[in-house]
Amino acid sequence: MTTLGILGIGHLSEHLVAGWMRSADAPELLLSPRNAEKAQALAERYGLRVVANNQALVDQSEAVLLSVRPWHALEVVNSLSWAPGQTLISAVAGLPLADVQAAAPQTKVTRVMPIIAAAVGESPTTLYPEDTLTRALFAPLGPVAAVPDEARFDAANIAHCYYGCLYALMEQAETVMAEAGLDPASARLLASQATRAAATMARDHHREPLDETTAAIATEGSFTKLGLDHLQQREALSAWAEACRVIHRAIREA
Ligand SMILES: NC(=O)c1ccc[n+]([C@@H]2O[C@H](COP(=O)([O-])OP(=O)(O)OC[C@H]3O[C@@H](n4cnc5c(N)ncnc54)[C@H](OP(=O)(O)O)[C@@H]3O)[C@@H](O)[C@H]2O)c1
């Protein structure tokens, strides 16, 4: 079993750990000690080990996941001694592979971009470059897709931010249903299940253009068309597209 050290125990890591711990193919996980309360809580919940310091984590791990904020990342990597051939997996958004590689030249660096749905085994993890070990480590958390270059890695990251934005969209529908008298639990179930249903249909019928699916549902005189027309008149859909472009630009310029 691969020993994976997690450097940076925060929002992302706690969801990745939850995903690994529900899987039969979990690596052996070691946790870095900073953010002691969260590290200790995870260790107690899942029977994991918090190591004494970051160097001990690196020394005891075959692969290390870098999951600190971008502005801490290079300083952390630079401050540690790495073993030749060790795999260093960076989850740091916007940080080019070459920068991490320069900070730890003897390692094999890969980049991943998971989402917190890893906790329920549903993270689409983007990987660059293709790597057998990194792929195997992230496969229990959802589908892994490798891309051939970092330009496409940046493009794929749009989906990860889009995922975050979807919660805000669902919240609108949930709120209106609750205002209209549904109890909050039912409103949550309906908003989330409708979103999941659309996602599954779009994924499983991926050859069908989405505008055709929309047109087949939002027929003339339907209530769905009424809602869509309202969104289009207010340029709400093009605002979504523009938000995706804004995200992409920011990722490329990071
Ligand atoms: N959150 C997501 O959904 C998500 C998704 C994909 C990728 N990412 C990427 O994952 C990284 C982490 O994001 P996050 O949201 O999990 O951030 P976070 O909640 O702030 O977690 C980062 C953790 O790293 C710790 N840390 C800072 N310096 C450290 C050091 N020298 N040694 C060990 N730990 C250190 C922080 O401790 P302190 O709080 O004490 O500083 C914090 O616990 C970011 O680079 C982000 O781009 C996040």
Ligand as a Chemical Component Dictionary entry (heavy atoms), coordinates in Angstrom:
data_LIG
# 
_chem_comp.id                   LIG 
_chem_comp.type                 NON-POLYMER 
_chem_comp.pdbx_formal_charge   0 
_chem_comp.three_letter_code    LIG 
# 
loop_
_chem_comp_atom.comp_id 
_chem_comp_atom.atom_id 
_chem_comp_atom.alt_atom_id 
_chem_comp_atom.type_symbol 
_chem_comp_atom.charge 
_chem_comp_atom.model_Cartn_x 
_chem_comp_atom.model_Cartn_y 
_chem_comp_atom.model_Cartn_z 
_chem_comp_atom.pdbx_ordinal 
LIG N1  N1  N 0  -10.657 23.967 -1.164 1  
LIG C1  C1  C 0  -10.875 23.435 -2.359 2  
LIG O1  O1  O 0  -12.006 23.076 -2.707 3  
LIG C2  C2  C 0  -9.714  23.218 -3.304 4  
LIG C3  C3  C 0  -9.941  22.501 -4.495 5  
LIG C4  C4  C 0  -8.856  22.262 -5.352 6  
LIG C5  C5  C 0  -7.592  22.756 -5.034 7  
LIG N2  N2  N 1  -7.417  23.475 -3.887 8  
LIG C6  C6  C 0  -6.062  23.938 -3.573 9  
LIG O2  O2  O 0  -5.679  23.268 -2.378 10 
LIG C7  C7  C 0  -4.854  24.114 -1.587 11 
LIG C8  C8  C 0  -5.435  24.157 -0.184 12 
LIG O3  O3  O 0  -6.697  24.792 -0.236 13 
LIG P1  P1  P 0  -7.660  24.766 1.027  14 
LIG O4  O4  O 0  -8.924  25.367 0.594  15 
LIG O5  O5  O -1 -7.657  23.414 1.634  16 
LIG O6  O6  O 0  -6.893  25.802 1.987  17 
LIG P2  P2  P 0  -6.897  25.827 3.582  18 
LIG O7  O7  O 0  -8.211  25.402 4.120  19 
LIG O8  O8  O 0  -6.371  27.183 3.974  20 
LIG O9  O9  O 0  -5.827  24.720 3.976  21 
LIG C9  C9  C 0  -4.443  24.899 3.810  22 
LIG C10 C10 C 0  -3.773  24.326 5.040  23 
LIG O10 O10 O 0  -2.371  24.381 4.871  24 
LIG C11 C11 C 0  -1.812  24.718 6.141  25 
LIG N3  N3  N 0  -0.440  25.181 6.010  26 
LIG C12 C12 C 0  0.011   26.427 5.714  27 
LIG N4  N4  N 0  1.358   26.441 5.746  28 
LIG C13 C13 C 0  1.752   25.187 6.064  29 
LIG C14 C14 C 0  3.001   24.583 6.276  30 
LIG N5  N5  N 0  4.141   25.269 6.190  31 
LIG N6  N6  N 0  3.047   23.266 6.593  32 
LIG C15 C15 C 0  1.898   22.539 6.713  33 
LIG N7  N7  N 0  0.673   23.075 6.557  34 
LIG C16 C16 C 0  0.603   24.373 6.225  35 
LIG C17 C17 C 0  -2.755  25.772 6.656  36 
LIG O11 O11 O 0  -2.567  26.007 8.039  37 
LIG P3  P3  P 0  -2.907  27.470 8.625  38 
LIG O12 O12 O 0  -4.395  27.606 8.548  39 
LIG O13 O13 O 0  -2.364  27.402 9.996  40 
LIG O14 O14 O 0  -2.207  28.472 7.730  41 
LIG C18 C18 C 0  -4.089  25.123 6.327  42 
LIG O15 O15 O 0  -4.449  24.205 7.333  43 
LIG C19 C19 C 0  -4.820  25.481 -2.283 44 
LIG O16 O16 O 0  -3.594  25.639 -2.933 45 
LIG C20 C20 C 0  -5.965  25.419 -3.287 46 
LIG O17 O17 O 0  -5.637  26.127 -4.468 47 
LIG C21 C21 C 0  -8.452  23.695 -3.015 48 
# 
loop_
_chem_comp_bond.comp_id 
_chem_comp_bond.atom_id_1 
_chem_comp_bond.atom_id_2 
_chem_comp_bond.value_order 
_chem_comp_bond.pdbx_ordinal 
LIG N1  C1  SING 1  
LIG C1  O1  DOUB 2  
LIG C1  C2  SING 3  
LIG C2  C3  SING 4  
LIG C2  C21 DOUB 5  
LIG C3  C4  DOUB 6  
LIG C4  C5  SING 7  
LIG C5  N2  DOUB 8  
LIG N2  C6  SING 9  
LIG N2  C21 SING 10 
LIG C6  O2  SING 11 
LIG C6  C20 SING 12 
LIG O2  C7  SING 13 
LIG C7  C8  SING 14 
LIG C7  C19 SING 15 
LIG C8  O3  SING 16 
LIG O3  P1  SING 17 
LIG P1  O4  DOUB 18 
LIG P1  O5  SING 19 
LIG P1  O6  SING 20 
LIG O6  P2  SING 21 
LIG P2  O7  DOUB 22 
LIG P2  O8  SING 23 
LIG P2  O9  SING 24 
LIG O9  C9  SING 25 
LIG C9  C10 SING 26 
LIG C10 O10 SING 27 
LIG C10 C18 SING 28 
LIG O10 C11 SING 29 
LIG C11 N3  SING 30 
LIG C11 C17 SING 31 
LIG N3  C12 SING 32 
LIG N3  C16 SING 33 
LIG C12 N4  DOUB 34 
LIG N4  C13 SING 35 
LIG C13 C14 SING 36 
LIG C13 C16 DOUB 37 
LIG C14 N5  SING 38 
LIG C14 N6  DOUB 39 
LIG N6  C15 SING 40 
LIG C15 N7  DOUB 41 
LIG N7  C16 SING 42 
LIG C17 O11 SING 43 
LIG C17 C18 SING 44 
LIG O11 P3  SING 45 
LIG P3  O12 DOUB 46 
LIG P3  O13 SING 47 
LIG P3  O14 SING 48 
LIG C18 O15 SING 49 
LIG C19 O16 SING 50 
LIG C19 C20 SING 51 
LIG C20 O17 SING 52 
# 
